Amino acid sequence: MTSRSYRDLFRTPEFTPLFLSCAAQTAAQTVGGLALGTLVLRSTGSPLLSAVSMFGPSLAQVLGASLFLSGADRLPPRAALTGIPLLFAACTALLALPGLPVAAVFAVLLVQGLVASPGGGVRWGLLNEILAKDGYLLGRSVFNMMSGFAQITGYASGGVLVAALSPRVTLLTSAALYTAAALGARLGLTRRPPRTAGRPSVAQTWRTNALLWSSRPRRLVYLGLWIPNGLVVGCESLFVSYDPGAAGTLFACAALGMLVGDVTVGRLLPPGVRARLAVPLLLLLAAPYLVFFGRPPLPLAAPLAAVASVGFGAGLVQQERLVALTPDELSGHALGLHSAGMLTMQGVSASLAGSVAQLTSPATAMTVMALASTGVTLTLATAARRPARERLRPAGARA
């Protein structure tokens, strides 16, 4: 894949409309998430509820991954990628209604999460189909860079809109962006059949999940994709309660760091070097948040958030390995399981971080989550090396 350039990707049929639709949807998520987190914090004063409101749909991903994920390879891609953002637009407009009870807010977020659960698998399975396996890493790095740009502009503009207008107006802006994402998918993508025959079902979802999980190498890759970065997203979910007036700045700096990491890993590093960097990048992801125990001011906190997010580049290395370990006909389901598990862990971590912050402080909770992320990374790295040591042990040697 080293011979293919970013320009070649955008010359590939259907890559550009998929890219633009995803960009609009990411911008909608960031603008809407910041607005909703601010709205919930103002109405409840709770760091926990604020954090969960921003990442609430992620919590529902575990249910969606258990029930609906077989649709990732069994739904027509264009129809799915049009319908999901349209439903998100309607739900986001509903969240903007004045006087909506907090319980109703979380009910809407649950619906969003359930509907979105097969969406990641549909999107990344289609990307893998458009570019083939040898192009997936570079293509995914471009999407990650786009996500960084969209988050930087989304959080920055969202912060301005919240301050200048109101969280409710900002939510309506998010709904408009979701609608644009749906239109981009409908008009820009061609009609394709599902990758796998048969109807989506709960039973098929369970069978395929079990098959993917049965392989120890895939299992370790999944855990590495889900847990360490999920715990660090728990740190990020506390930006609003850590510094309500500067949360947009902190989110934008974190997105900038993620962009740098994705460019470096996806384009600049040779494959041999890249393959060895998953663990160091995951450790980098957590380490700067250990400094938050001293509650650094914004001029220090913002660069720390940016440096930490460079470590999100580890996800590209891990996804490349996951694709290599997975048959083509299961690629959508496998990537959807990665996406659903990752988002679920982010939602769980946001809830956990918010709970710790409720009992202590946002700064202390960030430190706790960073320590947990570091511990999980080191444990998984040790587990991944264990088979190699066992193969080198002489016959008859004691364990």
N, C-alpha and C positions, 0 to 999 in steps of 0.2 A: 504493500500500500504506500510505500515511501515515494513512488513515482507519481501518485495522484495528488493534485493540488486542490486548494479550496475553490479555485476558479472552475476546475473540472466538476466539482460537486454541483455547483449551481447551473452547470450546463446539462446535468443529468435530468431527464424528464421527471416531473413531479416532485423533485427535491425542493425547489423554491416555494411552491405553494404550501407544501407541508411545513416548511421552515417558517413562512410568514404566519400561517395559522397558529402554529405553536407559539410564536413570538407574541401574538395578540393575546393568547390565552394566558401566557406567563405574566404579561403586564397586567392583565385583569386580576390575576390571583394576588399579585403584590400590592396593587392599589387597593383592592377590596379587603385584603387581609389586614393591612395597616389601619384602614378606616374602621373595620369591625373591632379590631383589638382596642383601638382608642375609644370607640363608642361604649364597649362593654366595661372598660376600666373606668370611664367617667360615670357610668350608671351604677356600678357595683363597688368600685374601689378595690377590687380583688385582683392581685397579680395572677392567681391561679386561673380564674375565669377568663381574664384577658388573654393569657397564653393559650388556653385551650380553644378560645374562640378563633384565634388566628390559625391554629393547626387542627381544628376540630374535624374537618372532613378526613384528615389523615387517620384518625382513630377508627373510622368506619371501614377503612381499607381491609382490616383483618376479617371482617364479616364478608366483604365483597370478594376477597381472595378465596374464601372458603365456599362461596356460593355461586359466583358469577364469572370466575376467571376463565372458564373454558370458552367464554365468548371471545377472548382475545384472538383466537385462531379460527373461530366459527362465525363471526359477524362480518358482513361486508365492510371493509375499512372506511370507505367514503361516508356511508350512512352513519357509522358509529362516530366518526370524527366530526360529523355535522351535528348529530343529535345531542351529544354530551355537552358541548359548550352552550347550545341553545337552552338546555335545561338549567345549566349553571347561570345563564343570564336571567332566567325567570326567578330562580331562587335568590340571586343577589338583589334583584329589584324588590323582592319580598322582604329581605332583611333591612331595606332602607325605610320600611314603613314606620312612622312614628308610633311609639307606645307598644311596640312588639315585645311581649314578655321574654325574659332571658331563656326560659324553658322552651319557648317557641323558636328562638334563635338556634338553640342547639338541636332541636328537632329538624330544622331546615338543613343544618350542617350535616346531620346524619344522612339525610336523603342525598345530599351532594356527594358524600363519600361513597355511598353504596353505588350510585350511578357511575362515579368516576373509576371504580375499581378495575374494570377491564380496559379503561382508556389507555393507560400506559402500555399495556401489552399490544393493543391494536396499533398504537403510534409507532412503537419501537420495532414491532414485527414488520410493519410496512416499511420502515426505514431500512431494515435488514434486507427486505425483499427488493427495494429500489436500488440499493448499493451493493448487495451481496456481502458475504462475510468479510471479504478482504477490504471492504470499504466502510464497514460499520464503525470502527473506532474513530476514524477521521470524521465521518459524518456525525457521530454522537458528540465529538469534541466541538464541532461547529454549533450544534444545538446547545451544548453546555455554555459556550461562549455567548450565544444569543441570550440564554437564560441570565447570564451575568449582566449583560447590557440591559435587558428588560427589567431586571430587578433594580439595577442602579437607577435607571430613569423612572421606574415605577414607584420605588420607595421615595425618591426625591420629589417627583411630581405629586405623589400621594400625600407626602408631608406638607407640601405647599397647599394642596387642595383642602386638606383637613384644617389647616390653620386659617386659610383665607376664606373658605366657604363653610363647610361642615362635613362631618363624617358621612351623613346621609347622602349629600350630593356626590361625595366621592364614591360611595357604593353604586350610585346610578351610573357614574362614569365607568366603573368596573363592569357593570351589566352591558353597557354599550360595547366595550372591548370584547366581551365574550361573544356577543352577536357578530362582531366583525370576524372573529376566529371561525365561527360556524360558516359564514359566507365564504371565507377564503377556502375552507375545506371543500365545500359543496361545488364551488365554481372552478377550483384549481386542480382537484384530483380527478382521475379517471375512475370509472366504475370497475372494480376488481372483484372477483369471487373470493370467498373466504379461503384461507390457506389450508384448512382441514375440513373434510366433509362431516356432516352430522349437525345436529342441533345442540346448542349450549345446554348444559344441564348441571345440576349440583353433583350428581354421581360422577360425571366425567371430570368435573373440576377436582373432586377429591382424588380420583384415580391418577390424574396427571400430576397433581401436587405430590402425591405419594411417590410416583415414579421419579420425579425430579429430585425429591428429597432423599431418595434411597442411595444416591451416589455420595460417598463421603467427600470427594473433592468438590462437588457442586455444593454440598451442604456447608462446607467451610467457607466457600466463596460467598454464599448467601449470608451467612452470619457476619462475615466481614463487611459486606455491603450494607447490612441493616443496622447493626448495633453501634459501632464506634461513631459513625457520623450522625446517627440518630440522637445519641446522647449530646453531641455538640450542638445540634439544632435545638435541643433543650436549652442550652445556654443562650442561643439567639432569641428564643421565644420570650426571654426576660428583658429584652432591650427596652420595650415600652415601659415596664415598671422600673427598670434600672435608671433610665433617664428619659421621662416622658417627652421632654422638649427636644431631645436630640435622637429619638429612636430612628427616624428616617435616615439621619446621617450614619448611624451605626450599621443599619441594614445595607445602605448603599456601599459603605466601605467593605463590608463582608462580601457583597456581590462582586466588587472589584477584585478582591483577593481570589475569589473563585474563578473569575475570568482569567487572571494571570496563571493560575494553576492549570486550567484546562488548555490554554494555549501552549504552555510549556510541555505538558504531558502528551497532548494530542498531536502536536506538530513538530516540536523542537527536539524532543529526546529520541534517540535511536531505540529500536525495539529491545535490544539486549539490556540497555540501561533502564528503560521504562519498566521492564518486568520485575526488576529488583527493588522498585521504589514504593510499592504499596504500603509496607509497614512503616518506613520513615515518614511518608506523607500522612498516614493516619496519626502518628505521634505528633507531627507538626500541627495537625488539626486541633488537637486538644491542648497542647502545651501553653499557648498564650493566655488561655482562659484561667490558668492557675494564678495569673497575676491579678485577676479581678478580685481576689480575696482582699486586697488592699484598697478596693474601690477607686481605681484610677480615674482621673478626670477625663473629659472627652478628648482633649488633645493627645492623650496616651491610649485611651480605650479604643478610639477609632482605628489607629494603625495596628493595634493588637488584633482587632477583629479581622482586619484585612489580611494580616500575615497568617492567622489561623486558617482562613478560608482557602488559602493556596492548597492546603492539604486535601480539599475535596477532589483534587485531581486524582487521588487514589482510586476513586470510583471508576475512572476510565480503564485503569489497569485491570481492576477486578471484573468489569463488564467484558473486556476483551477475553479474559479467561473463561467467563461463563458462556459466552457465545461459542468458543472453541470446544467446550465440553457438552454442548447441547445439539441434538439433531435438528435439521432445518425445519421439519414439520412441527416441532414443539417450540420454535424460537419465540413466537409471540407470547405463548403461555409462560415460558421461562423468564422472558424479560418483564412480562406483566407481574409475575410473582416477585421478581426483584423490586419492581416499582411499588407494588402494593405493600410488600413487607417493609420497604424503606419508609414509605409514608406512614404506615402504621407505627413503626418505631419512633418516628418523629413526633407523632401525636402522643404516644405514650410518654416519651421523654419530656414533651412540653408540659404534660399533666404532672409528671414527677417533679420537674424543675419548679413548676408553679407551687406545688405542695411544699417543697423544701423552702422556697422563698417566703411562703405564707408563714412558716414557723420560724424562719431566721431572717434572711434578707436576700434580695436578688443577687448581690455580689457573692454571698456565701454559697447560694445554690449553684451559681455558675462554676465555682471552684469544685464543688462536689461532683457535678456532672462531668467536668473535665477529668477529674481523677478516675471516675468510673470508666470513661472512654479509654483512657490510657491503659487501665488494667485489662479491659476486654481485648484490646489490640495485642498486648503482649501475650495473653493467654492463647488467642487464636494463632498467633505466630508460632508459639511453641507446639501447639497441636498439629499445625501444618508440617513442621519439620520432623515430627515423631516417626512417621512411616519410613522416612529415609534412614534414620538411625537404626530402626529395627531391621531393615534389609541388610545393613552393614554388619549386624551382630553375627559372630560365628555360630555355626550350628552347635546346639547343645549348651550354649552360654546361658547363664542365668540372667533373668530380667532384673 
